[in-house]
Amino acid sequence: MSGREVDIRTPDGVGDAYLARPDDGPHPGVLFIMDAYGLRPTINEMVDRVAADGYVVLAPNVFYRAGRSPVLPLPDLTDPEQRTSFFQSLRPLIEQLTTERIAADGAAYLDYLAAAGATEPFAITGYCMGARIGWRIAAAHPDRVAALGGFHAGGLVTDAADSPHRSAADVKAELYFGFADNDRSMTADQIAELERTLDEAGARYRSEVYEGAQHGYTMADTAAYNEAARERHFRELRALLNRTLAG
């Protein structure tokens, strides 16, 4: 299994990314969408683990318009105060990721996977805001995305006219959600609204709340890390990929 940094040409420039694969042969492709804290060793380790199951996995720096990774110097993410302050500095970068930009970037990421020898259709796995970005890409490119896994997802249901859940009918992928418990970015009421919308759209999905797991539970470099929940996420992601991607 090998991993390396790569560059991806997009309509707005060149973005950096991390690519991992088990060997040089053709394998199903997985697009791994980072959380707000960006590409870093923890993300690379997770990408490597998914790739070791037999996938070509690409993790792009979705904030590439602001610079290469690390876009901003990483603080101690186990410190709640430093983490909160850092997230506030990232908010303008998150707000720049419009639906249109995400769709265009998503096409470039999927094209890169295809050029790297990954077979279509692809799967997407996303974390925190990455689940929301993954949803947007799946909605914009339904014929290219067979599966979407979202873990400790936030912001899938809002009052905005372009809230992700309002495009549920555009998402054709099989969906799995592992929500965090007591998550202010995705409350029980919001999860229920998402599920109602998915039911109305006839979506293929499973939605679970990981009891006792905080927002960010998969990320080993943060205070929210929960080893049991992270391992559960890997099991569910592996099952989703096995069901939906051709071997």
C-alpha positions in Angstrom: 0.0 0.0 0.0 1.4 3.4 -1.0 0.3 7.0 -0.3 1.6 10.3 -1.7 0.7 13.9 -2.1 -0.8 14.9 -5.5 -2.1 18.0 -7.2 -5.5 18.3 -8.8 -6.4 20.8 -11.5 -9.8 22.4 -10.9 -11.7 25.2 -12.6 -10.4 27.6 -10.0 -6.8 26.5 -9.8 -4.7 23.6 -8.4 -5.6 21.8 -5.2 -3.4 19.6 -3.1 -4.5 16.2 -2.0 -3.4 12.9 -0.5 -3.8 9.7 -2.6 -3.5 6.2 -1.3 -3.9 2.8 -3.1 -3.0 -0.8 -2.4 -1.0 -1.2 -5.7 -0.8 0.1 -9.2 -3.8 -2.0 -10.5 -7.3 -0.8 -11.1 -9.5 -0.6 -7.9 -12.8 1.0 -7.0 -12.4 4.7 -6.1 -13.3 6.4 -2.9 -13.4 10.2 -2.4 -12.5 11.0 1.3 -13.8 14.5 2.3 -11.9 15.9 5.3 -13.3 17.7 8.4 -12.8 21.4 8.8 -9.4 21.0 10.4 -7.9 19.9 7.1 -5.5 17.4 5.8 -3.1 16.2 8.5 -1.5 12.9 9.7 -4.8 11.6 11.2 -6.6 12.0 7.9 -3.7 10.3 6.0 -3.9 7.4 8.5 -7.6 7.0 7.9 -7.2 7.2 4.1 -4.5 4.5 4.3 -6.7 2.2 6.2 -9.5 2.5 3.7 -7.1 2.0 0.8 -5.7 -1.1 2.4 -9.1 -2.8 1.9 -8.6 -2.5 -1.8 -9.6 1.0 -2.9 -8.0 4.0 -4.6 -8.7 6.8 -2.1 -8.3 10.5 -2.7 -8.5 13.1 0.1 -8.5 16.6 -1.3 -7.8 19.8 0.5 -11.2 21.4 0.0 -9.8 24.8 1.2 -7.2 24.9 -1.6 -8.3 28.3 -2.8 -6.8 29.7 0.5 -3.5 27.8 0.1 -1.9 24.4 0.4 -2.1 22.2 3.5 -1.9 23.2 6.2 -3.9 26.2 5.2 -3.6 27.6 8.7 -1.1 26.5 11.4 -2.8 23.7 13.4 -3.2 24.3 17.1 -3.5 21.6 19.7 -6.8 20.1 18.7 -7.1 18.3 22.0 -7.5 21.8 23.7 -11.1 22.9 23.5 -10.3 26.6 23.6 -7.7 26.4 20.9 -9.9 24.2 18.8 -12.9 26.6 19.1 -10.7 29.6 18.2 -9.2 27.8 15.2 -12.6 26.8 13.9 -13.7 30.4 14.0 -10.8 31.3 11.8 -11.8 28.6 9.4 -15.4 29.8 9.1 -14.8 32.2 6.2 -13.2 29.4 4.2 -16.2 27.2 4.9 -18.6 29.9 3.8 -16.7 30.2 0.5 -17.6 26.7 -0.4 -20.8 27.4 -2.3 -23.0 24.7 -3.8 -21.7 25.7 -7.3 -18.0 25.5 -6.2 -18.5 22.2 -4.5 -20.1 20.7 -7.6 -17.3 22.0 -9.8 -14.6 20.8 -7.4 -16.3 17.5 -7.1 -16.2 16.9 -10.8 -12.4 17.6 -10.8 -11.9 15.2 -7.8 -13.9 12.4 -9.5 -12.1 13.0 -12.8 -8.8 12.7 -11.0 -9.8 9.4 -9.4 -10.8 8.1 -12.8 -7.5 9.2 -14.4 -5.6 7.5 -11.5 -7.2 4.2 -12.6 -10.1 4.0 -10.1 -13.2 2.3 -11.5 -16.6 4.0 -11.5 -19.0 4.5 -10.0 -17.3 5.9 -6.9 -18.1 6.2 -3.2 -17.7 9.2 -0.9 -17.0 9.2 2.8 -17.2 12.5 4.6 -16.6 13.8 8.1 -18.2 16.7 10.0 -18.6 19.4 7.2 -17.1 16.8 4.8 -20.4 14.8 5.0 -22.2 17.9 3.8 -19.7 18.5 1.0 -20.0 14.9 0.1 -23.8 15.2 -0.1 -23.4 18.2 -2.5 -21.1 16.2 -4.7 -23.4 13.2 -4.8 -26.4 15.4 -5.7 -24.5 17.1 -8.4 -23.0 13.9 -9.9 -25.6 11.2 -9.2 -24.5 8.9 -12.0 -20.9 8.8 -10.7 -21.5 8.2 -7.0 -22.9 4.9 -5.8 -22.4 5.4 -2.1 -22.1 8.1 0.5 -21.1 7.6 4.1 -21.4 10.6 6.5 -19.9 10.5 10.0 -20.6 13.0 12.7 -22.2 15.0 10.0 -23.3 18.6 10.6 -25.5 21.1 8.8 -27.4 18.6 6.6 -30.7 20.2 7.7 -31.1 24.0 8.0 -33.7 26.7 7.4 -31.8 27.9 4.3 -33.4 27.6 0.9 -30.4 25.5 -0.3 -30.2 23.3 2.8 -28.7 20.0 1.7 -31.7 17.9 2.7 -33.8 19.8 0.2 -31.9 18.1 -2.7 -32.5 14.6 -1.4 -34.3 13.6 -4.6 -31.1 14.4 -6.5 -29.0 11.9 -4.5 -29.1 8.4 -6.1 -26.3 6.9 -3.9 -26.9 4.4 -1.1 -26.5 6.4 2.1 -25.2 5.6 5.6 -25.1 8.1 8.4 -23.4 7.6 11.8 -24.4 10.7 13.7 -22.8 11.9 16.9 -24.8 11.9 20.1 -26.1 15.3 21.4 -24.6 17.2 18.4 -25.7 20.8 18.2 -24.8 20.8 14.4 -27.3 17.9 13.8 -29.9 17.6 16.5 -32.4 14.8 17.0 -35.1 17.0 15.4 -32.8 17.7 12.4 -32.0 14.0 12.0 -35.7 13.2 12.1 -36.4 15.8 9.4 -33.6 14.4 7.3 -35.0 10.9 7.6 -38.5 12.1 6.7 -37.1 13.8 3.6 -35.1 10.7 2.6 -38.2 8.5 3.0 -40.3 10.8 0.8 -37.5 10.7 -1.8 -37.4 6.9 -1.7 -33.8 6.9 -0.8 -31.8 3.9 0.1 -30.3 4.8 3.5 -29.5 3.8 7.1 -29.3 6.4 9.8 -27.8 5.7 13.3 -26.8 7.8 16.3 -23.7 6.6 18.0 -24.6 6.8 21.6 -22.1 8.6 23.8 -20.0 9.7 20.8 -19.2 13.4 20.4 -19.1 15.4 17.2 -15.7 14.5 15.7 -15.5 11.1 17.2 -13.4 9.5 14.4 -10.6 12.0 14.7 -7.8 10.7 16.9 -6.1 14.1 17.3 -9.1 15.8 18.9 -10.7 15.7 22.4 -13.8 14.3 20.8 -12.0 11.0 19.8 -13.9 7.9 20.7 -12.0 4.7 19.7 -15.1 2.4 19.9 -17.1 4.8 17.7 -14.3 5.2 15.3 -14.0 1.4 14.9 -17.7 1.1 14.4 -17.5 3.8 11.7 -14.8 1.7 9.9 -17.0 -1.4 10.0 -20.0 0.4 8.6 -18.0 2.1 5.9 -16.4 -1.2 4.9 -19.8 -2.8 4.7 -21.2 0.1 2.6 -18.3 0.0 0.2 -18.5 -3.8 -0.1 -22.2 -3.5 -1.0 -22.0 -0.8 -3.5 -18.6 -0.9 -5.3 -17.6 -3.5 -7.8 -14.6 -5.5 -6.7 
